[in-house]
Amino acid sequence: MYDIAVIGAGPAGATLARLVGRKYKVLLLDRRELVGTGDGYYEKCCGGLIAPDAQYMLAKLGLGVPKEILVGPQLFTVRTIDIQNSIERYYQRHYINIDRERFDRWLVSLIPSSVDIRCGALFKKYLIENKIIKVSFKHKGKEYTEDVRYLVGADGAFSTLRRQMVPGLFQKTYISVQEWFKASQNQPFFSAIFDNDISDFYSWTIPKEDCILVGATVLLNENAGQRFNLLKERLVKRGYELQESMKKNGAFILRPQNIKQVFIGNDNIAFIGEAAGWISPTSAEGLSYAFRSAVALSKSIQQDPENLIREYHKNTRGLGMNIIIKNLKSPFMYNQYLRKAVMKTGLLSMDIYE
Ligand SMILES: Cc1cc2nc3c(=O)[nH]c(=O)nc-3n(C[C@H](O)[C@H](O)[C@H](O)COP(=O)(O)OP(=O)(O)OC[C@H]3O[C@@H](n4cnc5c(N)ncnc54)[C@H](O)[C@@H]3O)c2cc1C
């Protein structure tokens, strides 16, 4: 019998397991191979930028990022391109550019050895019997069921656990597509592209060593492939070099458009990270939310395990407020006319010496 089972060893699940792993008997499941060299069969689709909020959380967690995780160039600028309004601006930002797969593996390597980590384990379903949660999963071809007291969904945007508990929570479903191209150009900025023909969210380019990563987030069932091709055409016209494709992947991504879409759990089942809907609805920055929610749940488990969700709700009030504020800010980024008004002022933008 385990005290806690955590589904998903991404930044949220790995952080929680690290924080509670010495005090409680913890089972951590992930379908990915995140320990040792692994087989890298499934990689998290991500831009791999650590934004200032996530840097702050890493500092609070007492962590510094090892140099093997960094990729060049490090970025200090966002090039904002508004296609419909034909405006371009550069803004100063401070990102840490990383290899996301190596980052996830590093976070898992920090988990105490007392945690039972099962990589290559696919969570299937749960059942509650006399207050005990029975967790069923498949690990290396064999079916298992383990008894646990608390179950944590840290299984990301397409959380199997959340979809079992609250199906249809998100009316609008987005998917992200990312493609890596070989690049000889030096483009030391993160581009954020606003284009109504592609999406009501945004698209991006990020330089990664000798590649450039192109990504877009579009509504599911709105012909993602065609829209992504249109984005690439428009980028090529603007001088981006996108000839030799190296790899392509995709993932679901959540965009909580009101705080009611964030589902933190019920009774002895809690959600952290993107599985709960903790992600910025304006920038899709998710690492800081993964860390903050994991810290909040770890505190709640230790403070008042009998009233876990009530305590967790209290401990995530600030995070909830953050989602509300971001949604209030959203029209200034995503309404074409308000965005034009903001960008036209040039406020906080900078000139780049060519
Ligand atoms: C295209 C894209 C670009 C992004 N770029 C950035 C960025 O640059 N910076 C940033 O801060 N955020 C970014 N985000 C958001 C960020 O990636 C997520 O918010 C963050 O990864 C959430 O962490 P998590 O631990 O909650 O979930 P995840 O990182 O998604 O981890 C979930 C884990 O659960 C596992 N899992 C899922 N289902 C099961 C199952 N049934 N059984 C077992 N294991 C399971 C998965 O294998 C995975 O390891 C981006 C997201 C996308 C889609």
The ligand as an SDF file (V2000), in Angstrom:
LIG
                    3D

 53 58  0  0  0  0  0  0  0  0999 V2000
    4.1300   23.1760  -27.8940 C   0  0  0  0  0  0  0  0  0  0  0  0
    4.2560   23.6130  -26.4740 C   0  0  0  0  0  0  0  0  0  0  0  0
    5.2500   24.5200  -26.1340 C   0  0  0  0  0  0  0  0  0  0  0  0
    5.3980   24.9190  -24.7880 C   0  0  0  0  0  0  0  0  0  0  0  0
    6.4320   25.7400  -24.4790 N   0  0  0  0  0  0  0  0  0  0  0  0
    6.6380   26.1000  -23.1980 C   0  0  0  0  0  0  0  0  0  0  0  0
    7.7650   26.8830  -22.8380 C   0  0  0  0  0  0  0  0  0  0  0  0
    8.6140   27.2180  -23.6690 O   0  0  0  0  0  0  0  0  0  0  0  0
    7.9030   27.2480  -21.5380 N   0  0  0  0  0  0  0  0  0  0  0  0
    6.9820   26.8760  -20.5870 C   0  0  0  0  0  0  0  0  0  0  0  0
    7.1240   27.2700  -19.4090 O   0  0  0  0  0  0  0  0  0  0  0  0
    5.9180   26.0940  -20.9000 N   0  0  0  0  0  0  0  0  0  0  0  0
    5.7370   25.6850  -22.1790 C   0  0  0  0  0  0  0  0  0  0  0  0
    4.6840   24.8610  -22.4910 N   0  0  0  0  0  0  0  0  0  0  0  0
    3.8200   24.3770  -21.4210 C   0  0  0  0  0  0  0  0  0  0  0  0
    4.5450   23.2910  -20.6260 C   0  0  0  0  0  0  0  0  0  0  0  0
    5.1820   22.3860  -21.4950 O   0  0  0  0  0  0  0  0  0  0  0  0
    3.5770   22.5200  -19.7320 C   0  0  0  0  0  0  0  0  0  0  0  0
    2.6990   23.3900  -19.0930 O   0  0  0  0  0  0  0  0  0  0  0  0
    4.3720   21.7150  -18.6990 C   0  0  0  0  0  0  0  0  0  0  0  0
    5.0850   20.7040  -19.3520 O   0  0  0  0  0  0  0  0  0  0  0  0
    3.4210   21.1160  -17.6920 C   0  0  0  0  0  0  0  0  0  0  0  0
    4.1330   20.2320  -16.8680 O   0  0  0  0  0  0  0  0  0  0  0  0
    3.3580   18.9800  -16.2350 P   0  0  0  0  0  0  0  0  0  0  0  0
    4.3410   18.2430  -15.4220 O   0  0  0  0  0  0  0  0  0  0  0  0
    2.0970   19.4460  -15.6370 O   0  0  0  0  0  0  0  0  0  0  0  0
    2.9080   18.1020  -17.5090 O   0  0  0  0  0  0  0  0  0  0  0  0
    3.7960   17.3910  -18.6260 P   0  0  0  0  0  0  0  0  0  0  0  0
    5.1040   18.0640  -18.7920 O   0  0  0  0  0  0  0  0  0  0  0  0
    2.9160   17.2750  -19.8210 O   0  0  0  0  0  0  0  0  0  0  0  0
    4.0770   15.9670  -18.0150 O   0  0  0  0  0  0  0  0  0  0  0  0
    3.0620   15.0010  -17.9290 C   0  0  0  0  0  0  0  0  0  0  0  0
    3.7070   13.6540  -17.8170 C   0  0  0  0  0  0  0  0  0  0  0  0
    2.6710   12.6840  -17.6420 O   0  0  0  0  0  0  0  0  0  0  0  0
    2.9730   11.5600  -18.4330 C   0  0  0  0  0  0  0  0  0  0  0  0
    1.7090   10.8640  -18.7400 N   0  0  0  0  0  0  0  0  0  0  0  0
    0.6580   11.3610  -19.4530 C   0  0  0  0  0  0  0  0  0  0  0  0
   -0.3290   10.4500  -19.4890 N   0  0  0  0  0  0  0  0  0  0  0  0
    0.1070    9.3760  -18.8020 C   0  0  0  0  0  0  0  0  0  0  0  0
   -0.4740    8.1080  -18.4780 C   0  0  0  0  0  0  0  0  0  0  0  0
   -1.7110    7.7690  -18.8740 N   0  0  0  0  0  0  0  0  0  0  0  0
    0.2660    7.2200  -17.7580 N   0  0  0  0  0  0  0  0  0  0  0  0
    1.5290    7.5420  -17.3540 C   0  0  0  0  0  0  0  0  0  0  0  0
    2.1120    8.7240  -17.6180 N   0  0  0  0  0  0  0  0  0  0  0  0
    1.4040    9.6270  -18.3250 C   0  0  0  0  0  0  0  0  0  0  0  0
    3.6700   12.1110  -19.6600 C   0  0  0  0  0  0  0  0  0  0  0  0
    4.4940   11.1380  -20.2710 O   0  0  0  0  0  0  0  0  0  0  0  0
    4.4790   13.2760  -19.0700 C   0  0  0  0  0  0  0  0  0  0  0  0
    5.7930   12.9060  -18.7250 O   0  0  0  0  0  0  0  0  0  0  0  0
    4.5060   24.4390  -23.8070 C   0  0  0  0  0  0  0  0  0  0  0  0
    3.5070   23.5210  -24.1530 C   0  0  0  0  0  0  0  0  0  0  0  0
    3.3970   23.1000  -25.4630 C   0  0  0  0  0  0  0  0  0  0  0  0
    2.3470   22.0670  -25.8200 C   0  0  0  0  0  0  0  0  0  0  0  0
  1  2  1  0
  2  3  1  0
  2 52  2  0
  3  4  2  0
  4  5  1  0
  4 50  1  0
  5  6  2  0
  6  7  1  0
  6 13  1  0
  7  8  2  0
  7  9  1  0
  9 10  1  0
 10 11  2  0
 10 12  1  0
 12 13  2  0
 13 14  1  0
 14 15  1  0
 14 50  1  0
 15 16  1  0
 16 17  1  0
 16 18  1  0
 18 19  1  0
 18 20  1  0
 20 21  1  0
 20 22  1  0
 22 23  1  0
 23 24  1  0
 24 25  2  0
 24 26  1  0
 24 27  1  0
 27 28  1  0
 28 29  2  0
 28 30  1  0
 28 31  1  0
 31 32  1  0
 32 33  1  0
 33 34  1  0
 33 48  1  0
 34 35  1  0
 35 36  1  0
 35 46  1  0
 36 37  1  0
 36 45  1  0
 37 38  2  0
 38 39  1  0
 39 40  1  0
 39 45  2  0
 40 41  1  0
 40 42  2  0
 42 43  1  0
 43 44  2  0
 44 45  1  0
 46 47  1  0
 46 48  1  0
 48 49  1  0
 50 51  2  0
 51 52  1  0
 52 53  1  0
M  END
$$$$
